[in-house]
Amino acid sequence: MFKQLKNNFFQAAFGTLVWITILCSITDFFTQISFSYIWNLIGISVLIGLLFGVIYPYLWSYSTFKAAMNILICTVLNTLCAYTGVYLYSTQMFDLIRPFFIAELLLTLILHIITFYFYSKYDNKKMAATLNQLNQ
């Protein structure tokens, strides 16, 4: 389990760092950035790596919490990591979106519920097909 979560973390963090670097290159290719800003980008990558590489797989594959608790934890952590990532990327952008925190939290909760519903339906069909294959 720990080896899998470690691999997930490094894949998500490195992929995010490459993705953010490409986005920064496209939007501000001729702008000089300070070396300390690179640490902000690494911080964003670590946040995304922890969230999608460790926390999400742990909650949905290994934890024994009920689905409602997983959805709540994922919603809160997702929103907090998103706001922290935006703050690390640009404080002006953070100031623009800060008033919408509650609305984004509710939207994230709704989207997590919808996603869980469709994923569990898909997963049940896949499990049923696997069980049917075993019975034949």
N, C-alpha and C positions, 0 to 999 in steps of 0.2 A: 504494500500500500504506500509506504513512504517513498519508495523508489519511483512509483508511478506519479505521485503527487509532485515530487521533485522535478521529474521530467516535464510534467505539465507546466509547472511554474516557469522553468527556463524557456520552454517553447513559447509560452504566452508573453513572457517579459521580453524576450529577444524579438519576437514578431512585432510587438507593440513598439519597441524602440526603433526598429526599421521603418515601420509605418509612420510614426510621428516624425522621424527624420525626413522621410520623403515628403510628408505634408508641409513641414517647415521649409524644405527646399523649394517646393513649388510656390508657396505663398510669399516667401521672403528670400528669394534666391540671392539677391545682391546686398542684403542687410548683414552687417557684422553682428554676431551675437557674442555675449561674454561667455567665458568658460564656466562661470557658475550656473548659467542657464542650462548647460549640458546636464548638470546634476538635477535640475528640475525635470528634464526629459527622462532621465534615468529613474527619478522618483515616480513619475507617471507610469513608466514601464513596470516598476516593482509593484505598484498598486494594482495594475491590471493583471500582472502575473499572479499575485496573491489571490485576487478575487476570482478570476476565471480559471486559473491553473491549480489552485489549492482549495479555496473555500467552496466554490460551486461543486467541483467533483466530490469533495468530502461530504458535503451536505446531502447530495443526491445519490451517492453510491455507498457511503460507509456509515453515515450517522443513523441513529435510531429515532430521530425526531419525527413527529407527524408532519404531513405535507403542509398543513397550514403554518406550522412553526418554521419550516424551511422557507416557505414563501415570504413570510414576514422578515426573517433574518436576511434573505437574499435581497429583498426590497430595500431595507434600511442600509445594508452595506453597499449595495449597488449605487444608491443615491449619494451616500456619503463619499464613496470613492470617486464618483463622477464630479461632485463639487470640489473635492480636493484636487483632482486632476485638472479641472478648469482653472482653479486658483494657481496651481503651479505653472500652468501654461500662460495665463494672462490674468493679471489682477483686474484689468478694466473689463474683460469679458465676465469675470466672476461677479463684479459689481452690477453688471447688467442682468444676470440671471438669478442673483440672490433673492429678489422679491418673489420669485416663482417656486421657492423650495417646496412648499406644501403641495402645490399643484403638480409638480414633478414627482413628488413622493407618491401621490395618489395615482398618477398615470403609470408610474413604475409598478405599483401594486397591482393595478388592473391588468397590465401587460404580463406580469408574472403569473397571475391567476389564469389568464387565457392561454399562455404558453404551457403552463402545467397541464391544463385540461387537454390540449391537443397532443402534447407529448405523451401523457399517460394513456390516451386513447391509442396512439400509434404504438407505444410500447406493449400494450395489452394485445393488440393484433399480432405484433411480431412474436410475442410469447406464445400465443395460441397457435400460430403457424408452426413454430418450433415443436410444440407439444404434439400437434397433429402429425408432424413428420416422424416423431418418435413412436407413435402408435401404429404406424403403417408397416 
